[in-house]
């Protein structure tokens, strides 16, 4: 009798375990790098309790349900409403309003005839979030929540009892978008470091601009023209409106350095066309900045602030170069009679030589 009782208990446990695994609903949450999330709620229509989803209206907070045609709404509207109305997706305890769509079944099976209905909730993780929780107020027994993070092979799983809220899942740092202040600081720093210390070609170009005039106003006029120009092409290139191959842009940037340096040698003072030429060269340099920024990537949720912050960082880097040149070279030596002969011409020759070397190297490198 004991053996029979033990065998019966084991059989009942096995049946319970199978029922526990199948459930009436299964939920899988996927978090991707960059902050996007997708949550699939799979409803097993064959094992729903009698009368479930026969009527009901979809909660307006979910907006328009993707793929929900008038015909499907008349046939599945009540089931969808019953399945999603009690859903609460929260980050750090604050509920979000996800997009919802019906996932089409494989094999060409019609949605209305499929044994399972898959509803997908999707959206962007709020910047700076640390935890995620899932909750569905519909009482459909015990079901499993699987949580997958891009880059991690191992999924985390939780059993949820009926309408209970899931345990807080701690989000991995790689998939959480930065907050706006973090985005501004990050891209401001990236823009600055692209000039100092990484942007040797841009440093030489700005220094070449500085050398031709001993007065600060003409220098600032050129820097302003350069700034406006590279801001325009940086934005246009990042937004995909303008496109020019790096094979063309990079050698031309090097040649712009050569031109500015040679003009410093041949022209003793600033000419009116100089500002226009600097503006034209700024258009080229902006495309170079855009190439770097494309490699770094821009956050989708804070695209414009990141772009503006990077550009502001570039400006701070350029102004730092001008300030350092003025303090170290201009202020102590600009009024000396030998300033042009001993500083402007030798420095410009060195800049022109380096720029010419870069031009040849970049053309040969492609």
Secondary structure, 3 states (H helix, E strand, C coil): CHHHHHHHHHHHHHHHHHHHHHCCEEEEEEECCCCEEEEEEEEEHHHCCCCCCCCCCCCHHHCCCECCCHHHHHHHHHHHHHHHCCEEEEECCEECCCEEEEECCHHHCCHHHCCEEEEEEEEECCCCCCEEEEEECCCCCEEEEEEEECCCCCCEEEEEECCCECCCEECCHHHCCCCHHHHHHHHHHHHHHHHCCCCHHHHHHHHHHHHHCCCHHHHHHHHHHHHHHHHHHHHHHHCCCCCCCHHHHHHHHHHHHHHHHHHHHHCCCCCHHHHHHHHHHHHHHHHHHHHHHHHHCCCCCCHHHHHHHHHHHHHHHHHHHHHHHHHHHHHHHCCCCCHHHHHHHHHHHHHHHHHHHHHHHHHHHC
